């Protein structure tokens, strides 16, 4: 569990930086984040054309989406490197991460450990 906490401390700044870069990318390309999220959800549900028929907006969304996906892929590579550097098998990290997201007890324990180290 302590390895998971240490890894999270290293991952959190990476995730925050990427999130900021994604917001900047969306805004720099002339779209607001809520609209991008709305279009992304519609695309995921297969109903993009129901949300917008504006071809320019769809093209802008697709361009931004590609840049955002590249940022996410880069982050995943960086996160994987952090996990490997800390000698925690990816499967074990994933299992703990899933438990963290689904079990209030595990979340409470990890959050407490994170707070203690600050």
C-alpha positions in Angstrom: 0.0 0.0 0.0 2.9 2.4 0.8 4.3 1.8 -2.7 0.9 2.8 -4.1 0.9 5.9 -2.0 4.4 6.9 -3.2 3.6 6.3 -6.8 0.4 8.4 -6.5 2.5 11.2 -5.1 4.6 11.1 -8.3 1.7 10.6 -10.6 -0.6 13.4 -9.3 1.6 16.3 -10.5 1.8 14.6 -13.9 -1.9 14.2 -14.1 -2.5 17.8 -13.1 0.0 19.1 -15.6 -1.6 17.1 -18.4 -5.1 18.2 -17.4 -4.0 21.8 -17.5 -2.4 21.2 -20.9 -5.6 19.6 -22.2 -7.7 22.6 -21.0 -5.2 25.0 -22.7 -5.3 23.0 -25.9 -9.1 23.0 -26.0 -9.3 26.8 -25.3 -6.4 27.7 -27.6 -8.2 26.0 -30.4 -11.3 28.1 -29.9 -13.6 25.8 -27.9 -14.8 25.9 -24.3 -14.1 22.9 -22.2 -17.8 22.1 -21.4 -18.7 22.1 -25.1 -15.7 19.8 -25.9 -16.9 17.5 -23.1 -20.4 17.5 -24.5 -19.2 16.7 -28.0 -16.9 14.0 -26.6 -19.8 12.3 -24.8 -22.0 12.6 -27.8 -19.3 11.0 -30.0 -18.8 8.2 -27.5 -22.5 7.5 -27.6 -22.5 7.6 -31.4 -24.7 10.7 -31.5 -22.3 13.5 -32.5 -24.5 14.6 -35.4 -27.5 14.9 -33.0 -25.5 17.4 -30.9 -24.1 19.5 -33.8 -24.4 19.6 -37.5 -21.9 22.4 -37.8 -19.1 20.8 -39.9 -16.6 23.4 -38.8 -17.3 22.7 -35.2 -17.0 18.9 -35.8 -13.7 19.5 -37.6 -12.4 21.7 -34.8 -13.5 19.0 -32.2 -11.7 16.3 -34.2 -8.5 18.3 -34.4 -8.6 19.1 -30.6 -9.5 15.5 -29.8 -6.4 14.2 -31.6 -4.2 16.6 -29.6 -5.9 15.7 -26.4 -5.5 12.0 -27.1 -1.8 12.5 -27.7 -1.5 14.3 -24.4 -3.3 11.4 -22.7 -1.0 8.8 -24.4 2.1 10.7 -23.4 0.8 10.8 -19.8 0.1 7.1 -19.8 3.6 6.4 -20.9 5.0 8.7 -18.1 2.7 7.0 -15.5 3.8 3.6 -16.6 7.4 4.7 -16.3 6.8 5.9 -12.7 5.1 2.6 -11.8 7.9 0.5 -13.2 10.6 2.7 -11.6 9.0 2.0 -8.2 9.1 -1.8 -8.7 5.4 -2.3 -8.3 3.9 -4.7 -10.9 1.4 -2.9 -13.1 -1.2 -5.5 -12.3 -0.9 -4.9 -8.6 -1.0 -1.1 -9.1 -4.2 -1.5 -11.2 -5.8 -3.7 -8.6 -5.0 -1.2 -5.8 -6.2 1.7 -8.0 -9.5 -0.1 -8.7 -9.9 -0.9 -5.0 -9.2 2.8 -4.2 -11.9 3.9 -6.6 -14.5 1.3 -5.5 -13.9 0.7 -1.8 -14.5 3.6 0.7 -12.3 1.8 3.3 -9.3 1.5 0.9 -9.8 5.1 -0.3 -9.9 6.3 3.3 -6.7 4.4 4.2 -4.8 5.7 1.1 -6.0 9.3 1.6 -4.9 9.1 5.2 -1.4 7.9 4.2 -1.2 10.6 1.5 -2.1 13.3 4.1 0.4 11.9 6.6 3.3 12.3 4.2 2.5 16.0 3.3 
